[in-house]
Amino acid sequence: MKKYTSLTAALLIGHLIFAQQVPMFTQYYTNPLLYNPALTGTSELINATVLHRTQWNNMPGAPVNTALTIDGPFKEKKIGIGLGIFNENTDMLSRLSVMTNYSYRLNVNDDSYVLFGLSLGVNDNRIDFSKASVKDKNDPYLFSQAQRKASFDATFGAAYIWKDLEFSLAVPQLMGNKVKFSNYDTRSFYAIHRHYMASLKYNYVINEEKGLSVSPLAVVRYAPSVPIQFDINAVLNWQKYGWFALAYKSGNAIGINLGARVFDNLSAGYAYDISIGKIGSYPGATHEIMFRYSFGKSSAETPVNSSAEVSDLQNKLTESENRITKNEEEIAKLKQQLEEKKNESQTPTNNTENTNDNNNNNTPPANNDDKLFKKDFSDDFVDDNGVQMEKGYFVVVGSFKNKANAKNATQLLQKKGLDAKWILNFKKEFINVYISKPTTREQAIEDVNKARTDYPDAWILELE
């Protein structure tokens, strides 16, 4: 019984730091994949980042955490891949983790998308009882050799991005393993508890030309049997030079963070946390340093008035002008075809042969009400879905041999607000574009007279 009591006392510090099984980095907003694998590869570049944090420098055995990560986007930023190596030391407990990250981007619309991520890896958990401070120094179980045990771990994450708003959820230590150590007849364990995290961030642009923005960020952490913790951050980012941030950690500490972009691809940051609350300044300060190297060149880091940006804007302008020119050419072709059809319909008819030609073109002369009509058989016509037409009246404003031209003309009329559709005479291989379908002869005459204000050659097709 005595040996179990001693072991329980030796592991007490593990319970005291339970709420911090997931390292509480201050500069996590510079490297969001630390907590949420869904945010892996969200930058345009491949980034390698090192973070080192020494906490509560007045307390022996206080947490010391180091993280090395590398991540980047692939397949047009649809996929993010990353690797993380983490080393954590807290008094007699230590852990070395190697994790691989994967994220996938699912577009919702032009302004928003969803990210899903999963991190998988191995933990090397170690415990050294020789570092314990106990009253009974002769207890042999406390001075046994250090023990280690490997375990698998995972983290799941998700994020929703809408314009400049970001909301994310993460579940670190998803496996919730219980690491069992053994030494001869001694048994002890260390429980790795599942955590739950949520964050909300908004990026507000102050001056787009100078690259100035401010990002409020709130993070909430929860683990069973531990009070909910939260952070509130405000990050002022100057794209060209660096950033400045303030942080409040729910009754625990306030932090100041200063970062600088030393070179085009190298950034460095330093954070200083001061303990507050009931414990006051007794634990001492916390220091955290960060270095990041980015491989490649980000378009977002190029000043708006740079030659590269001007060239890019010129290329986009040229592409837009080319598209406009192409559309104008298509419109001109349609107008030319329409004029040709008008000329054909206005050609004098001096004999029976010419009259038959006009009938084949479905464009009869329009001198009086009777001549506004052209009769045909409904069995010879189908609509744009291939369904046979029923008997009725159709106010026609154009006839085409080419189906593509008929579709383009229909779309142009629809853009003007007309209920334009087309029907095909599959025997004569002619397509008529119409803008109304009157139910009576009188209504058909009224509709065609109105249509002739804008379309002088409009006529009525009567299907029998």
Salt bridges, closest charged atoms under 4 A:
GLU88 OE1 - ARG95 NH2 3.14
ASP124 OD2 - ARG148 NH2 2.31
ASP136 OD2 - LYS2 NZ 3.46
ASP185 OD2 - LYS3 NZ 3.01
ASP231 OD2 - ARG221 NH2 3.02
ASP273 OD2 - ARG53 NH2 3.29
ASP273 OD2 - LYS249 NZ 3.01
GLU288 OE1 - ARG53 NH1 2.93
ASP312 OD2 - LYS316 NZ 3.56
GLU339 OE2 - LYS342 NZ 3.71
GLU344 OE1 - LYS341 NZ 3.72
ASP370 OD1 - ARG441 NH2 3.06
ASP376 OD2 - LYS374 NZ 3.37
ASP376 OD2 - LYS428 NZ 3.51
ASP380 OD1 - LYS427 NZ 3.32
GLU446 OE2 - LYS450 NZ 3.56
GLU464 OE2 - LYS375 NZ 3.74
